[in-house]
Structure formats: C-alpha cells, structure tokens
Amino acid sequence: MAQKITIEPVTRVEGHGKVTIHLDEEGNVVRSRLHIVEFRGFERFIQGRPYWEAPVLVQRLCGICPVSHHLAAAKALDVVVGAGTGHGLSHTAEKVRRLMHYAQIFQSHALHFFHLASPDLLFGVDADPKIRNIIGVARVNKGLAVQGVMMRKFGQELIQATAGKKIHGTGAIPGGVNKNLTEEERDAFTKGAAPMNPGAMVVWAEEAIDFFKQYYKKNREFIDTFSVFPSNHLSLVRKDGALDLYHGNIRAIDSEGKVILHDVDYQEYFNYIHEEVRSWSYMKFPYIAELGEADGWYRVGPLARLNTCTFIPTPLAQKEFEQYKANTIGKPNNMCMHTHYARLIELLHAAEVIRDLLNDPDLQGNELVRRGEKKHEGVGVIEAPRGTLFHHYRINDNDQIEMANLIVSTTNNNEPMNRAVNHVAKTMMTGKKEITEPMMNAVEVAIRAYDPCLSCATHALGQMPLEVSLFDADDQMIDRKKKG
Amino acid sequence: MERKKTIVATASLAGCFGCHMSLLDIDERILSLIDLVDFNKSPINDIKNFTEYCDIGIIEGSCCNSENVHALKEFRKNCRILISLGECAIMGGVPAMRNGIPIRECIEEAYMNSPSVKGHNPEMILPNDPELPMLLDRVYPCHEIVKIDYFLPGCPPRADLIYSALEALITGNEMKLPYEIVKYD
C-alpha cells in the first residue's frame, strides 16, 4: 500500500515548514520534500518605495539576523549612491559596520550553541523535550546557561551601540553609517566589568569549542557519520583567501575541493547563480548556472565557509581551524554535524575580531558617508550567520525602487536541507509501517544542523515540535505521532 | 509547596520572529522567569497540542494565510489572555504593505521576473501545491480576526516592555509603562 507521511517540524501554528515522505507499496521511500509554506512578497511591495528605505524595511524579513539584511541592503545601495563596493566607504563607516556585523555573528552563533545545541549535547537528542531547552540547561548547569545568555547580551548591546537598536536598527545608510562609536560607548565594552568585556568573551568562546571537542571525542561515530553527503560549497572570501564575513568575492568549490567559481565579483551574481522554482515550496532552489539544476546546488554557512576559505585571519581561531582541517586531512568537510564545530570556530573568530576592532581609533572618526556618481543598480552580498545573503536593487530616476531580488541564506541551503531529510528518510523509514521515534529525532537533528531561522527561533525557548502523519494510498490517515 | 506556574503560549504568524527575539533580550531575567512561568507548554507548539488551558497567549505577526487564521483562532480558544505583540500583530506591519497589490503580481515578481529566475523558468512554474496553505486576499491584523486583550507596540517591542507586561500579568500588579520603554519603531 503506497503511503504518504507528513512531518511538520515547525508546526502548523507558525506555518514556516513541513516535511512529506512518500513510500511506495513495498515501503521504499519514493521521495521526500521539505515544504516552506511562508510567502510575503517583499520583492513586489517594495517597488515604488524610495531606495533609502530598503536597509530598514527589508531587514523586517528576519528578526533573527536583521543586521545581515540591514547591511546587505546598505552595501547594494553603496553602489547606487556611487560609494562603490566594499572598501569604497570611509574607514570609520566600514569599521563601524564590521563591528555591527561581527557582533551579530557573535550573538547569533552563541544563541545557536547555547540555546539550541548545548541542550542536545547535555541531555542527548532523545531526552524529554521538556528539559531539552535553555531553561533545562539552567536547571542542571546554571553556569553554562548564564554564559549563553551573557554572550548573546554582549553581542546585542554591541549591535545597539552601532545600529541604535538591538533588533531592526538604523545605523547603516547608503554610502556609510549615521553615527560613529564614541569613546564612552567604546569604553562601556572595553572597560566593562567581567564578564561583559571582549577579553572574557574570547575566553568563553574558547571554552565553548572545548565543550564541543570533548563531546566529539565521546561521540565521534555519530558526529562523523550522521547525514553525510557530498556537495558543492559557496561563500564570500577575501582577496587573499581569508575568511571574511563582511566583504569579498564569491568562491565555490566542489566536494573534492576543486574550485568551480573562482573568486568572482558578486555584482554579476546573476550570471553565476540561477534559481529553480518548484511548485511545492515557496522557497526557491538556487544553483550554480554552469553546472545546471541537477549538479549545481551548494551548501552555505559555517561548514561551507571553512571549506572555501584558505585561512582565518585571527590567531586563536586559525589554530582551531588547523586542528579542524586535520579531521578531513585538509579536504572539504561534507559532514553535516561538523557544522556545529565550524560555527564555534567562527564564534571565536568573531570574538577576536570584536576585541581588535574595539581598539581601533578609526571607530571614532568623523567621516561617516561617501557619495559619488549615482547608479541605477547595485548588488550587496554579505556572509550572514547562516550563509551567503544576496540583495539586488534597481532604481528609477525618481529614486524609487523598481526591482528587488533577494536570495537569503536559508534559501541557498534549500536543496541541502532537502537532501538531508531524504537521506534520513531513506536510512530510517525504508520498509517501516510505522513512524519511529528515532526517525522523528533524526529529521529534527538533520534540519537543525543547517540552523534555518525557523529551527533556531523555535528552539530558543523550547523545542522543535514534530508532527508526523501517515497516509495510505487513498490519502486516509492511518497513523499519527507527535513530539514536543 | 510549589506555586502553580503561569502557563504561557506564544506563536509567530506572518512576522519575522523579531518579537520573539526581543523577548530573549530580557537576558538574565529569563533565568528568574523559570520560577514563575512554564514556557514548555508552547513557545511555538502545534495548536492541536493545547492540552491545558493557558493563562497567557502571545501572538507575533499578522494573518497572511489560512493557517495563520486557524492558529490564531485556536490560540483564542485556549488562552485566557491574548496579547498582540508588535506592529505586525497590531496592524499588519511590513507584510501588510502587499495589501494594495494583487497577490498574483507578488507571486509573479518572485517566481518569474526576478533576475535569478527570469529566462530560467520556461514552464512558468509557480508554487501551488496542495501542501501550501492558501494565501489570503490581504494581510489582516489579529484583532480583526479574534478579540485581543492587550497590545504591545514596537517593531519589535522593547524587551523591557515585554518583561514589564508579563510581570504585571503574572503578579496581578498594575503594569508600569514609563515613557522610555514604549516605542513604536
């Protein structure tokens, strides 16, 4: 009897995504799909708005990493106002933006690790969902929970100091920033009482890596074999190949490390990256144009970034990077669960960048905005916590937005997340008449490794609820299981 | 004897999760909330999971599709107090900017006209699978669908405002609303 299984990893309530698995009469997995059921229509309704609204308006796409959207839009509009890309801004403007961005990376990665990953590591993925959250962590290991909360707070306050608000700030404007960082504002961080200072944050980030490495030592098989599949990897990299989350060129490599996009200028991203539309999801499927839809899909985010970059330009993170690379003998890492490891190395890198940047006197400079010859079109790309984020705007002679195109980080990971779910379904559901508990857990863990905004947010305060429904050939429900 | 905890349920409808993130921005106070509030019941639980009547339901986001409406009605049925948190819940917010535009134009812009799709979607595939919920003709604020008891403004509402409101509702004391914590942006 042919069956259809529906899993709603995040529930009907918020309507962000669900999974369906189709079995044939022998119980083999025919296909599985991760449906993204949310659509808002930003690309159309932004048309006609004045361009300078974009950085504050479009960030309302996502309250989890609004700084990334704020800055990607501002970078696109830097081009429009003639300030050029990347290094065309004043030192003050670029560094204030970098500080804002790395603060965001820091708080987002900390949130993910402490609120989302640490409960799994402490209690195991099979533990009672009631305790598998930050509050559960606080009950058994208050120190760890406090650390997580304070690291997030540090990042959020730094965002407030540079952007004006913790969420949906206004600091970046086309051509620069609207304020610098005053000495008093700086001192509040550099001279902050422990642990609220950059030095303490570096130490805590190192401790988080140690925590993970100890877990890795004990659970090597799970971490190295869960949902492993080859893929291409894509991210921005600095001119010299360094990890740079604010600016760079697009580099993509295949699963063996062969370069397939060789540091190309993102102003022409549309020549290299196309998107496929599939009728069953509102989220499009990007792919590298030259390789086509079947082979051109890629991963983005921490795992991809540590695969594409050559080195990390801060010493402590570089040391960890070398150790991490040794696990795959320098080859690209295609192990899904290593994303957590990579994310923590970036957390440490962000802490180091913040510490160094805060001592830079350019932050107190007074040249905030640069303008040049106006253009009608601009592209802004940034490495958001979850991966590469593209913003593209075209304006008319009245300064109104005429066209907007957005490829967000989680969209870039659409195909990989679908592959991960398919991998789990094939391994664990083949020949099964009933939905099994380990399968439910595995789907949740597989999706969460990519840290799609939905999983991060739902898990922040509680758990990721799952609902699985089993249908027979006539679409009649014959079994149903819930967790969470 | 353990005091009975206040049960809080939350939902994110058509929003950006920023309001939920702002709730997290109460920082270390979240650790002291443990003693007063049971969040386990549902930050973002499935509506059908309501196994007990909740004291407070917090709604972020507006209603842009049929599932949002369904979820909101379930929250009303299962919560004694319902709060519209943030501009989307209160007045539709940024998603409601599509209200003057035919929904077909929004869909075509995203799936046919965008520079990374244009010319690469010859069959003109649009998302239309039965698994996808039906989009509404326009985006509705929550109080146009169900009765809402409290409105907390801001995009997002500041953490202090959310905390102050929760504290007042939990303890039964009057809500303190100093000028500095009520913002509308």
Boltz contact constraints between the chains, C-beta under 6 A:
constraints:
  - contact:
      token1: [A, 11]
      token2: [B, 46]
      max_distance: 6.0
  - contact:
      token1: [A, 12]
      token2: [B, 46]
      max_distance: 6.0
  - contact:
      token1: [A, 12]
      token2: [B, 67]
      max_distance: 6.0
  - contact:
      token1: [A, 13]
      token2: [B, 11]
      max_distance: 6.0
  - contact:
      token1: [A, 13]
      token2: [B, 44]
      max_distance: 6.0
  - contact:
      token1: [A, 13]
      token2: [B, 46]
      max_distance: 6.0
  - contact:
      token1: [A, 13]
      token2: [B, 47]
      max_distance: 6.0
  - contact:
      token1: [A, 13]
      token2: [B, 71]
      max_distance: 6.0
  - contact:
      token1: [A, 14]
      token2: [B, 12]
      max_distance: 6.0
  - contact:
      token1: [A, 14]
      token2: [B, 44]
      max_distance: 6.0
  - contact:
      token1: [A, 15]
      token2: [B, 67]
      max_distance: 6.0
  - contact:
      token1: [A, 35]
      token2: [B, 131]
      max_distance: 6.0
  - contact:
      token1: [A, 37]
      token2: [B, 132]
      max_distance: 6.0
  - contact:
      token1: [A, 37]
      token2: [B, 133]
      max_distance: 6.0
  - contact:
      token1: [A, 40]
      token2: [B, 95]
      max_distance: 6.0
  - contact:
      token1: [A, 41]
      token2: [B, 98]
      max_distance: 6.0
  - contact:
      token1: [A, 41]
      token2: [B, 106]
      max_distance: 6.0
  - contact:
      token1: [A, 43]
      token2: [B, 109]
      max_distance: 6.0
  - contact:
      token1: [A, 43]
      token2: [B, 110]
      max_distance: 6.0
  - contact:
      token1: [A, 44]
      token2: [B, 101]
      max_distance: 6.0
  - contact:
      token1: [A, 44]
      token2: [B, 105]
      max_distance: 6.0
  - contact:
      token1: [A, 44]
      token2: [B, 106]
      max_distance: 6.0
  - contact:
      token1: [A, 44]
      token2: [B, 109]
      max_distance: 6.0
  - contact:
      token1: [A, 45]
      token2: [B, 97]
      max_distance: 6.0
  - contact:
      token1: [A, 45]
      token2: [B, 98]
      max_distance: 6.0
  - contact:
      token1: [A, 45]
      token2: [B, 101]
      max_distance: 6.0
  - contact:
      token1: [A, 60]
      token2: [B, 16]
      max_distance: 6.0
  - contact:
      token1: [A, 60]
      token2: [B, 94]
      max_distance: 6.0
  - contact:
      token1: [A, 62]
      token2: [B, 16]
      max_distance: 6.0
  - contact:
      token1: [A, 63]
      token2: [B, 16]
      max_distance: 6.0
  - contact:
      token1: [A, 63]
      token2: [B, 17]
      max_distance: 6.0
  - contact:
      token1: [A, 63]
      token2: [B, 18]
      max_distance: 6.0
  - contact:
      token1: [A, 63]
      token2: [B, 21]
      max_distance: 6.0
  - contact:
      token1: [A, 64]
      token2: [B, 17]
      max_distance: 6.0
  - contact:
      token1: [A, 64]
      token2: [B, 21]
      max_distance: 6.0
  - contact:
      token1: [A, 130]
      token2: [B, 40]
      max_distance: 6.0
  - contact:
      token1: [A, 135]
      token2: [B, 34]
      max_distance: 6.0
  - contact:
      token1: [A, 138]
      token2: [B, 31]
      max_distance: 6.0
  - contact:
      token1: [A, 149]
      token2: [B, 27]
      max_distance: 6.0
  - contact:
      token1: [A, 149]
      token2: [B, 28]
      max_distance: 6.0
  - contact:
      token1: [A, 153]
      token2: [B, 27]
      max_distance: 6.0
  - contact:
      token1: [A, 156]
      token2: [B, 25]
      max_distance: 6.0
  - contact:
      token1: [A, 166]
      token2: [B, 25]
      max_distance: 6.0
  - contact:
      token1: [A, 167]
      token2: [B, 18]
      max_distance: 6.0
  - contact:
      token1: [A, 167]
      token2: [B, 21]
      max_distance: 6.0
  - contact:
      token1: [A, 167]
      token2: [B, 22]
      max_distance: 6.0
  - contact:
      token1: [A, 167]
      token2: [B, 156]
      max_distance: 6.0
  - contact:
      token1: [A, 168]
      token2: [B, 155]
      max_distance: 6.0
  - contact:
      token1: [A, 270]
      token2: [B, 115]
      max_distance: 6.0
  - contact:
      token1: [A, 270]
      token2: [B, 116]
      max_distance: 6.0
  - contact:
      token1: [A, 273]
      token2: [B, 116]
      max_distance: 6.0
  - contact:
      token1: [A, 274]
      token2: [B, 116]
      max_distance: 6.0
  - contact:
      token1: [A, 274]
      token2: [B, 120]
      max_distance: 6.0
  - contact:
      token1: [A, 275]
      token2: [B, 116]
      max_distance: 6.0
  - contact:
      token1: [A, 275]
      token2: [B, 117]
      max_distance: 6.0
  - contact:
      token1: [A, 277]
      token2: [B, 111]
      max_distance: 6.0
  - contact:
      token1: [A, 277]
      token2: [B, 121]
      max_distance: 6.0
  - contact:
      token1: [A, 277]
      token2: [B, 125]
      max_distance: 6.0
  - contact:
      token1: [A, 279]
      token2: [B, 125]
      max_distance: 6.0
  - contact:
      token1: [A, 279]
      token2: [B, 127]
      max_distance: 6.0
  - contact:
      token1: [A, 279]
      token2: [B, 128]
      max_distance: 6.0
  - contact:
      token1: [A, 279]
      token2: [B, 129]
      max_distance: 6.0
  - contact:
      token1: [A, 280]
      token2: [B, 129]
      max_distance: 6.0
  - contact:
      token1: [A, 280]
      token2: [B, 131]
      max_distance: 6.0
  - contact:
      token1: [A, 282]
      token2: [B, 127]
      max_distance: 6.0
  - contact:
      token1: [A, 405]
      token2: [B, 114]
      max_distance: 6.0
  - contact:
      token1: [A, 405]
      token2: [B, 115]
      max_distance: 6.0
  - contact:
      token1: [A, 457]
      token2: [B, 17]
      max_distance: 6.0
  - contact:
      token1: [A, 457]
      token2: [B, 20]
      max_distance: 6.0
  - contact:
      token1: [A, 458]
      token2: [B, 44]
      max_distance: 6.0
  - contact:
      token1: [A, 460]
      token2: [B, 24]
      max_distance: 6.0
  - contact:
      token1: [A, 461]
      token2: [B, 39]
      max_distance: 6.0
  - contact:
      token1: [A, 461]
      token2: [B, 43]
      max_distance: 6.0
  - contact:
      token1: [A, 462]
      token2: [B, 39]
      max_distance: 6.0
  - contact:
      token1: [A, 462]
      token2: [B, 43]
      max_distance: 6.0
  - contact:
      token1: [A, 465]
      token2: [B, 45]
      max_distance: 6.0
  - contact:
      token1: [A, 465]
      token2: [B, 46]
      max_distance: 6.0
  - contact:
      token1: [A, 467]
      token2: [B, 46]
      max_distance: 6.0
